[in-house]
Amino acid sequence: MRMQLTASGGFAAHIADPSGFNAWRSDDFTFDTLPRELRILILSFLPPEDLFRLAAVNRNWYDITNDPILWRHVLMQEMPLWPTVTSATFPNHHALFKDPKATYRRCSPLMGEHRAELSLLPASSPPPVVRHLFARHRRFRVAVFGAGLEHIAHGLVTEILWGADSPFQVLGMSPGTDGVGGGVSLRVDAHTAFDMITLYQKTAAERARQSDEDTGRLQNGRGELRESERRVCEHVDAFVMVVDAARLGDAASAAHVRRCCDELQLFMNPAWTRTCAPLVVWNCSSSATPRRASAVQAAEVLRLPSQPRVWRVEDVCVENFAGPISRTARWLARNIA
């Protein structure tokens, strides 16, 4: 028996090293020798921009960094963190499972910000001096509405107009129609200005009560806009809807979600609203908000992909709103027909 154990080198080695760890030599142990599932797990901890760079190492790394399972994991981790989503970048569920890497490349705001540095092609954008010479002076009208104006963002309009952190310059008042539709003219930059028309669905006293069950001042008994409000919607160039991200993402706030969906359908009715008018949704939250709906979730809840117009959802922190609101104003200026 002793001779058999001694002669059996494999069995003796197993007794001395049951785990087989010493059988792995350092020159044989590489990343490529690991099981594919383990390599995918390790790569899932890397940021997406590093995955794009690793794909250029060699053929094996290109293959592993293009694994659909890896990019589905990246999308599931990253989508709740996206601060903005548009009608052109909303992730289609079919494409999400068919080609998740291409979906990330097309939809992620990170790719929009770092597309130039990840691309091998030179930037084709003209220098600022040339753009300044050929820039057109634009002025458009924007109707601002939404239940968020009466909740978390009740003071946002005042801060936009008169706050020290406002990114806009107040130019003056703009006339309304039949007592409705008057607004304030704001300058975005040297070539762009817009008239902001705020449409509340409740009076100041009703807003103080914060009741979601009230139908609102702008709706008549048939669930339509009044004639004066219709004329405002017919003549504005764009719309901004303000929603409360905390209540939109709370399953207990079904009344608020239902009101937001009904309100959006009411204002976007093609009977009095042009389908070429772009829509922006300010997904408002505060720094103290524990849980909130992400930009992608807000688009899904409001059923924005079914809208026959270009749209954009932007996360807005009411304590630090200058950057997001300024970006949406410039986006509206580019997308107004």
N, C-alpha and C positions, 0 to 999 in steps of 0.2 A: 504493500500500500504506500509505503514511504517512497519507494522508487518511482511509482506512478505519479505521485504528487510532484516529485522533483523533476521528473522528465517532462511533465506537462507544464511548459513555461507559461502558457496562457492562463491556466488555472492558478498557478502560483502568483502570477502578476495580479490576478483578480483578488486573491486573498490579501496581498500586500497593499493593493490600491483598489478598493471596491468601486469607487466612483469613476475610475478611469481618468482622473484629472491629470495625472502625471504623464499619461500617454499623449496628451496634447503638447506638441512642441511649439515654442513661440514663433518659429518661422512658418509653421503651418496654420496658425490661428489668425485668420483675417476676417474682415467684415463679410467678404464674399462667401466664406465657408459656413456662415451661420444659416440656419433655416430661413426660408423666405418670409414666413410669418413673423419671425423675430426681427428680421431686418425692417419690415414694414412698421412694426411696433416702435423700434428705435427711431426711425425717420419721422414718425408721427409727432415726436416732441420738438421737431425743428420748425422754425417759421417758414411760411410758404416761399418767401424769396430765396431762402437757402436751398429749398428743393429744386427751384428752377436752375440755380447755379450748379448743383450737384449733377443735374442731368447732362451737363457738358463734360463730365470727367471721362467716361468711356461708355461703351455699349451696355455693359451690365448695369451700371448705375443709371443710365438713361431708362432702361427697362424697369428697374425697381422703383424709380421715382415717378413713373407714369402709371403705377398700379391704380386701378379704379377704386379699390378699397381704401387706399391711402388718401386719395383726394376727396372721397365721400366723407371721411373722417375730418379732413381739413375744413370742408364746407360746413359740416355740422358744428364745428368748433368756432368758425369765424363768422358765420352769418349773423348770430345774435350781437356781434360786436360792430357790424357795419353801421357807420353813422348816417349813411344815405343809400337810397336805392331809387332807380328810375324805371320808366317804362321800357327802356332799352337794356337795362342791366338786371331786371328782376329774374331770379333763377327759375327757369322752367323745370317742372318736376320730371318730365320725360328726359330732358337733357341732363338733369342732375344725376340720373342713374345710368344713362347711356354714355356720357363723356363728362365726368365730373371735373376733370382738369380744365377742359375747354370752357366749361361753365364758370369755373373760378376765374380764369383769365378774362372772360368777357364781363363778369358781373362784379368782381371785387373792386371796391374803391381803392384798395392798395395798388392794384394794377393801373388804375387811372393816374395815381399820384407818381408811381415809379416806372411808368411805361417807358419813358425816355431812357432811363439808366439801364433797364433790362433789355432794351432793344439794341440790335447791332446797326440799325440804320440811323443816319444823322437826323436831327430834328429839323423839320421843314417849316416851323413857325417863323414868321418874319420878326425882326427885332422890334422892340417897343416904339422906336422912333418912326418906323415905317407904318406900323399899325395906327399910330396917332395921326399920321397924315391922311390916311384913307378911312378913318373912323366916321361913322354917320351919327348924327345927333338923334337919339331916340327918346320918345316920351310916350308912356303907355299908362293905362288905368288898371288898377288891381282891386278887386273886391275881396275883403278879408271877412271870413265868417267862421263859425264853428262853436261847438259847445265848450271847447277849451278856453275860449275868451271869457267865459263866465265861471271858470274854476281855477285851474292852476295858473293860467296866463291872463288873469283879469287885469293885471297892471302892466302887461307886456306892451300894449299899444302906447301907453303913456311913456314908458321907458324908451320905446323906439322914437317917439317924437321929441321928447325933451330930456331924456337921460344923458348923462355925461359919457356913457359908453356907446351911444348910438352911432352906427356907421354911416348914417345919412345926415344930410344938411336940409333943414326945413326951409322951403322956398316961399310958402304961403298957403292960402286956402284955395280949394278948387270947388266950383259951384256944383250943386246937386240937381235933381229932377223931382219936382213936386214935394220938396221937403225931405227927400230921401236920396242918398247917393253923394252927398257932399263929403269931401275928404280933404286931405292935406297933401300938398305937393312936396316930394322929397327928391333930393339929388343923390344918385348913386355914385357917379363919377363925373368927369368933365363932359362926357358925351351922353350920359343916360340919366333920365329923371322919370319919376312915375307919380301918379296920384293914387294914394291909398284910401280906399273907401271902406270903412268898417261897418258891417251889418250885424247888429245884435239881434237875437231872436227874443230877447226879453228886455223889459225896462230895467232901470237901475234898482227899483224896489224888488222886482222879481228875481233879479240876479242875486240880490242879497239873501233871498230865501233858498237859493240853490236847489230848486226842485227840478228833477229830470222828467217828471210826469207832465209838466206844463207843455202845451203845444208850442208856445212861443208867439211873439208879436208878429212875425213876418208871414205866418201861415194863416190862411183863411180856413173856414170850416170844411172845405173840400180837400184840404191837404195840398194846396197850391200856393205859390207866391202871389202877393197882391200885384195889381197892375203896375204900380209905381216901381216895385222891386223887380218886376220882370223887365221893365225898360232899363233899369240899371244893369241887369245881367246881360241884356242884349247888346249893350254898348261898351262893356268893359273888355279889356284885352286878355286878362288872366284872372285866375282865382287862387286864393290862399285859404286853406282850411286849417284851423287850429284845433288840435285834439289833446286830451290829457293822457299821456302815455301810461301813467300809473293806473288810471281807471280803465283804459283800453285793454291793458293786459291782465286785469283782475276779473276772474270768472264770476265774482259776486256782483260786479257792476254791469249786469246784463242790460239794465235800462239805459245806461249811458252808451253802451255799444250800439244798442238798437237805435237810439236817438241819433248817433253819429252817422250810421248807415242811412237812415231815413233822410237826414239833413243833406248828406252828400247827393243822394238820388234826387232830392228836391231841387237843389241848385244846379245840378248838372243835367237837368232835363233838356234834351235837344229841342224841345218846343220853343224855348226862349234863351237857350245858351248855345253859342257856336261851338261846334266840336273842334275847331282849330284853336280854341282858347286853352292854353296849358294850365295845369293844376299843380299846385304845390301844397303839401301837407306838412305843417310844422308839428312834429311829434314832441310835445313839450313835457319836460320833467324838471324837477328840482334836484339839487345836489343831495338832498336828504331823502329822495325817493328810494325806498328799499328795493322794490320790484317794479319793472316797467316793461311795456311792449317795445320790442326792437323795431327798427325801421322796416325790416322784412315782415315782421308779424303785423305791424300796422297796415301795411299794404294788403296783406292777406285778409285781415279782419274787415277792412273797408272795401274789399273786392275791387281793388284798383286795376288789376290786370284786365278786367272786363270793360274798362273805360275806353271809349273811342277817341282818345286824345292823349297827348304826351303828358306825363305826370312825374312827380318827384316827391319822395318822402325824405325829410331831413330831421335828424334829432336836434332839438333845441333845448339847451339848459337855460331856464329863465334867469339865472344869476349871471350867465356868461353867454349872451345871445348874439353878440355882434358878428362873429365869424360865420356861423351857419346862416343867419338871415341875410347877410351881405352876399354870400354865395348863391342863395336862392334867387335874390334879386337879379344878379347877373345871369343866372340860368334862364330866368323868365325873359330877360331882354334878348337872349340868343334864340329862344324858341317861339317868340311871338311872330306870327305870320305877317 
